[in-house]
Amino acid sequence: MPLTTDPAPSVSDALRTRITVRAFLDKPVPEAISKSILETAMRSPSGGNLQPWNLHVMQGETLERFTSLATARTLRGDREDPTYRAYPSPLWEPHRSWRYKLGEDMYALLGIPREDKPARLRWLAENARFFGAPVGLIITGDKRLEMPQHMDIGILLQSIMLLARERGLHTAPQGWWRNWSSVCHDVLDIEPGQHVLVGMALGYADPEASVNDLRSDRAPLSDVAKFYG
Ligand SMILES: Cc1cc2nc3c(=O)[nH]c(=O)nc-3n(C[C@H](O)[C@H](O)[C@H](O)COP(=O)(O)O)c2cc1C
C-alpha cells in the first residue's frame, strides 16, 4: 500500500494507513493540532483509570537542543543502561524471524549493507532526531508502575497514532529513547521517581523518502487467534 498522507476518514482507515514513518518533512505541525490530538488521546482507557502517563512534548528550540544532544551522544558511541530491555533475550520463533525480516527489509530499502557498521550507526542516529519530525514526545512513568500500566501506555500510543492519521499526520513510536535517559533528564523537567518509557515522533511524512516505502508484514489472523463456537 502506498504512503497515504490524506486525513483518515475512519478508524479502520487510520489503522490501515498508519505506518511507522522514519522520515518527516521539515514542516511545522500547528500547536493547536498537536494539542488537540493529545487532548483527545487523554480519553484513552487505563486499568483502574490510573492514567499512568506523563507526557513531555517538544518542538522548536527545545526539540533542537534535545535532538542535537542525543545525536552527538549516539554518534560518539556513548552507552548507558536502558530503562528496560527491548526484547526478551534470546528471542524465540516466530518473533525472531519477524524481527529479522523487518531489519533486513529496512536496510535493503536504505541500501545499507549488513557489514557497513558506520552507515548503520548513522541511520540509527536518525532515531535521535525523531526522524526529522517537528514534534517529539517523551512519555515517562513512575518507576513503581506494574505491567498493566505499561499496557495502558501502549493504548495511549495507539490513540495518538490513530488521531494523527485523522489529521493527515504520521508518527513513529520509539522505544529507542529507553537508551537515552540522560538526554531526557538533562533537557526535560522529569519528576524524581519517574523514568523514560517510550518516545514518539509526530509530523508530516516525507513521501519522497524510500524508507517510508517500508511495509511490515503481519501474521495471518489464523496463526494467532483461536475461535471458540
Ligand atoms: C512501542 C514501540 C516502539 C518502537 N520503537 C521503535 C524505534 O525505536 N525505532 C524504530 O525505528 N521503530 C520503532 N518501532 C516501530 C516498529 O518497528 C514497527 O511498529 C513495526 O515494525 C511494525 O511496522 P509499522 O509500524 O510500520 O506497521 C516501535 C514500535 C512500537 C509499537
The ligand as an ORCA input file, in Angstrom:
! r2SCAN-3c Opt
* xyz 0 1
  C       6.398      0.503     21.378
  C       7.102      0.590     20.040
  C       8.418      1.000     19.988
  C       9.071      1.127     18.757
  N      10.349      1.614     18.715
  C      10.934      1.876     17.526
  C      12.190      2.523     17.476
  O      12.786      2.870     18.486
  N      12.712      2.805     16.246
  C      12.070      2.444     15.089
  O      12.593      2.730     14.011
  N      10.871      1.824     15.121
  C      10.282      1.541     16.305
  N       9.048      0.954     16.347
  C       8.351      0.647     15.103
  C       8.189     -0.851     14.851
  O       9.364     -1.380     14.293
  C       7.002     -1.012     13.892
  O       5.823     -0.592     14.548
  C       6.785     -2.432     13.420
  O       7.876     -2.890     12.671
  C       5.523     -2.523     12.555
  O       5.638     -1.643     11.460
  P       4.608     -0.472     11.190
  O       4.555      0.379     12.408
  O       5.165      0.275     10.009
  O       3.280     -1.111     10.907
  C       8.392      0.790     17.561
  C       7.066      0.359     17.634
  C       6.426      0.264     18.855
  C       4.984     -0.166     18.885
*
